[in-house]
Amino acid sequence: QVQLVESGGGLVQAGGSLRLSCAASGITFSIYTMGWYRQAPGKQRELVAAITSGGSTNYADSVKGRFTISRDNAKNTAYLQMNSLKPEDTGIYYCNADLKPAIHYWGQGTQVTVSS
């Protein structure tokens, strides 16, 4: 059974930092592209950052220079370090494991709230 379990969300003031973790089980973690998505109230889910099995990364323009995605294949865990948080970063953050062409798994999400 595949499980992606996010942790590390919470309430933080603008300018603060949070580190999200996504612990995976039931998959060969190292071969998956891992991504972090977020969904703000009333908005569609959007990609925040992704890291491939080879370590290549990409980021949404809105978080470049502030967020860093990483992975530890030995621990089957992906991370999202979020610095200089803004109120517009508020939302539910979801972990995604992707193996092309058609395998996708999602975590249950963790709430991030940034107060102004």
N, C-alpha and C positions, 0 to 999 in steps of 0.2 A: 504494500500500500504506500502510495506516494504522499508525503507530507512536506509542506513548506510552512514553517512557523516563524512569523515575524515577531520581533520584540524591540523595545527601545523607544517607542513613541511616548508622547507625553505633552505637557504644557510648558512652554518656554517663552521668555520675553524676546521681543525683536532684538536681533543682534547676537542672540545666544546660539548654542550648538546642541545637536543631538546626534547620536550614532544609532542607526538602525541595524539590526541583524536579521538574517534569514537562514534558519537552520533547515537543511534539506535531509530527507531520508527516503529510501525506496527508489532512488535513481542513482545512476552513475554520474555523480555530480560534475566531475571534471570535464565531461564532454558537452555539457549544456551551456548555452548562453544564459546568463542570469541578468534579470532586469528589475528595476524598481519603477513602478508606476504610481501615480497619485490621482485621486479623484476629489475635487472640491465640491461643495454643495451646489447642486444645480448645473454642474459641468460634466463633460465627458472625461473618462479616464484618459490620462496622457502619460506618455513615456517620460520619465525623469532621467534615467541613466541606464546603461547596459554595459556588460562586460562579456566578451566572448570566451570560449574555452582557451584561446591563445593569449588572452589578456588585453586585447584591444578594447578600448572604451569609447563610448559616445554619450553625449549629454544634451539635454534640452538647452536651448540658448538661455533660457531664464535662470538656469542654475550653474552655468559654466563659471568656473573660478570660485564657486562657493561650496559645491558638493563634490565628493570624491567617492566613486564606487570601487570596491575591491573584492577579492575572493580569497578564501583559504581552502584549497582543495583537500588538504589533510583533515580539515574539520567539517567539510561539507557545508560551509557557511559563506554567505555573501554579506557584504556590509555596505552601508551608505552613510558616510560621514557628512553631516550637514552643518555648515558654518554660516555665520552672518545671516541667520534666518530672518525672513520677512513675513509679515502677516499673510501675504499672498501665497506663502508656502503651506498654509493650512490645508489639511485634507486627510483622507485616509490613504495610507501608503501600502501598496501591495507588492509583494515579491512574485516574480514570474520566472519560471524555468522553461526555456525554449530549445527544442531540438528540431531543426528543419528536416522535412518539410511541414510536418503537421502535428507535432507533439508539443502541447503547452500545459503547464501546471500553474496553479495560482495558490497563493496563501490566503489567509482569511482577512488580512489587513491589520494595520495598526494606526491609531489616530495620532496625528501631529497637529497641535494647535499652537500658533504663534500669536501672542498678544502684542498689541502696539503700545 
